Amino acid sequence: MSRPEVAFIDPDTLAEWIDRGEATIFDVREQHEWDEAHIPGAILVPLSTFDPSAIVAPDSSKIVLHCKSGVRCGMAAERLAAAGVTRPLWRLEGGILNWAQSGKRVER
């Protein structure tokens, strides 16, 4: 079985993809973390109850996973690969902490 390519993406590149409508963002943090701050337009899919079938995005959209600092999104990528996902997956380097420190907008 073919495994997906998994690569890191930096906040500036992700912001460009969002502006161009090229990314679907999945936040794998927990509800209480989401409530504190999240990337506008992201979809909450907590790792604690992670279901690979919840990761749905148009074929033309890049799948981007993110968490607090970049660890849990790697676990989510592994679960997607184990579930048979073969399309490329992107992980936000440094998670939402890096996103916010880069001056990108979060919703609260």
N, C-alpha and C positions, 0 to 999 in steps of 0.2 A: 504494500500500500504506500502511496506517495504521501510524504509529509509536507505540510505547508512551509513555505519560506517565512521565517519570523525575523523581523528586523526592528531596530529602534528608530524612533523619529524624534526630532527635537521640537520644542514648542513653536519656534518660528515657522517651521515647515508645516506643522499641523495647523497653525493659524491660517496659513495660505490655502491649505486644502479646504478648511472650513469656509473661507471666503469664497472659494470657487465651487463649493458644493460637492467636493470630491471625497468626503470622508463621512463614515458613520461611526460615532464614538460610543464605546461601551465602558461604563464605569463599574469596576468589579469590587468597589468598596462596599461597606455596609450602610444601611439606611441612615443611621445617626451621623455618619461621616458625610454622606450626600446632603443631609439637611444643613450641615455647617457651611458647605461650599461645594459647588460642582461646576463643571464646564458647561456653558450654555449649549443646549441641544443634545447633550449626552444622554444615554439611556442607561438606567441603573439595572445591573444584573449582578447582585452580590455573589461573591465567591462562595460564601457559606451555603448558598442554595443554588449554586451555578448549574444551569441547564444549557448545554450547548445548542439545543434547538431554539433558544431565545436569541441567539446571535443571528439576526436576519438583516441583511443589507442588500440593496440593489447590486446587480453584477457590476455596474459601472462605479460603485462606491468602494473606497478602501476601508477595510475593517481595522479600526484603531481601538486597542484596549488600553485602559489606564487604571491606576490605583493611587495610593497615597505617595509612594516613593519609587515604584517600579518593580516590586517583587511579586505581588499577587497577580499582576497582569501576565507575568510569565507562567504562573501556575494555570491561569485561565487559558493561555495559548496552548499549553500542554494538554489540557482537557479537550480543547477543540480538536487538536491533532489526533488524540486518542479516539474521538468520536467520528473521525473520518473527514474532517474539513481539510481541503487541499488548497484552497485559495490563499494568497499571501495574507499574513497578519502583521500588524504594526503595533509596537508597544511604545507608549509615550515615555521617553527617557526621563527618569526622575519623578514621574507621576505628577499629580496635581500640585505638589510642593514646588517642583521646578516650573510648572506652568505659571503659578501665581508669582513666584520670584522673578519670572521673566516679564512680569507686568501685564500678563494676559488677563482678560476679564473672567471673573467667576460670578455665579449667581448664589445668593444666600437665601 
